[in-house]
Each structure stands twice: as structure tokens, then as C-alpha cells.
Amino acid sequence: MSVAQNRLYRKMFEEGRRDREWFLMNYQELVREYPEEFVAIWDENVIADSPDLEELKDKISTNLKRRKPLIKYVSREGIELIL
């Protein structure tokens, strides 16, 4: 892997990490605005929403730079992890 590719992948990873953190930090507001819906997050913003995942995918532009948006489901019941 070249140095330029390495930098690009690191930048993409960092952008994705920021979007995941933003989702968690803003979860309560997202529950109020998008209850029981899928949301697509790009650069710490919701760029599309839908209760149907396939519909959401259709709404997302394929012209987004380099990486795909983060897609998450917003549930009133919160997030549960099974370890």
C-alpha cells in the first residue's frame, strides 16, 4: 500500500469514527426526530431517513465522496449489546 493510499484510508476511517460518535452523542435527539426509522449519517449530519431500509438506500446519493454513509436504526428502546 502506498503512503497516499494509507493516508486516504486513515482519513476515511476517522470520518466514519466521527459519524459513529456523533450518532451516539445525539441519540436522544435522533429518537425524537426519527423514531423507529433508519437514518443515513454523513459528516455528522442526517442526510436521509426512512422506516424502510431499501427505501433509505434508494434515497442516498451514489455520488458521495469516497465512502458510504453510516446507516443506523433509531429505536425508542435504545441500543442493546449482547456480548
C-alpha atoms as one frame of an Amber mdcrd trajectory, in Angstrom:
protein
   0.000   0.000   0.000   1.349   3.403  -0.916   1.679   6.278   1.523  -1.107
   8.153  -0.290  -3.462   5.159  -0.038  -2.614   4.762   3.633  -3.482   8.428
   4.283  -6.750   8.102   2.379  -7.798   5.005   4.354  -6.900   6.669   7.646
  -8.940   9.735   6.722 -11.926   7.553   5.731 -11.671   5.623   8.994 -11.513
   8.859  11.007 -14.563  10.291   9.213 -16.505   7.093   9.917 -15.437   7.160
  13.563 -16.653  10.746  13.936 -20.031   9.830  12.425 -20.408   6.867  14.822
 -19.548   9.082  17.793 -21.951  11.770  16.595 -24.728   9.163  16.332 -24.173
   8.036  19.923 -23.816  11.570  21.312 -27.024  12.738  19.592 -29.083   9.586
  20.055 -31.820  11.129  22.230 -32.416  13.934  19.731 -32.444  11.409  16.885
 -35.073   9.362  18.749 -37.278  12.457  18.952 -36.821  13.339  15.278 -36.577
   9.887  13.648 -38.270   7.333  15.941 -38.246   3.758  14.605 -36.516   4.817
  11.376 -33.271   4.154   9.604 -31.004   7.170   9.191 -28.025   7.761   6.928
 -25.314   9.879   8.535 -22.652  11.716   6.555 -20.194  14.218   8.035 -22.110
  14.323  11.335 -25.467  15.089   9.669 -28.540  13.042   8.836 -28.733  13.090
   5.037 -31.706  10.712   4.625 -34.243   8.820   6.723 -36.913   6.184   6.201
 -38.686   3.444   8.152 -37.739   1.109   5.263 -34.077   0.219   4.742 -34.405
  -0.350   0.989 -36.168   2.998   0.575 -33.372   4.668   2.535 -30.758   3.117
   0.270 -32.644   4.463  -2.750 -32.595   7.979  -1.258 -28.830   8.020  -0.727
 -26.812   9.594  -3.497 -24.269   7.339  -5.136 -22.108  10.411  -5.751 -20.907
  10.739  -2.173 -17.162  11.093  -1.932 -15.026   8.017  -1.217 -17.062   6.324
   1.483 -20.580   5.204   2.169 -22.691   6.941   4.801 -23.210   5.369   8.198
 -26.645   3.720   8.330 -28.227   3.146  11.733 -31.653   2.261  13.097 -33.079
   4.681  15.674 -35.202   2.914  18.275 -37.072   4.354  21.244 -35.986   1.293
  23.179 -32.335   2.236  22.885 -29.328   0.230  21.910 -28.723  -3.152  23.437
 -25.500  -5.114  23.087 -25.275  -8.831  23.602 -21.757  -9.891  24.479
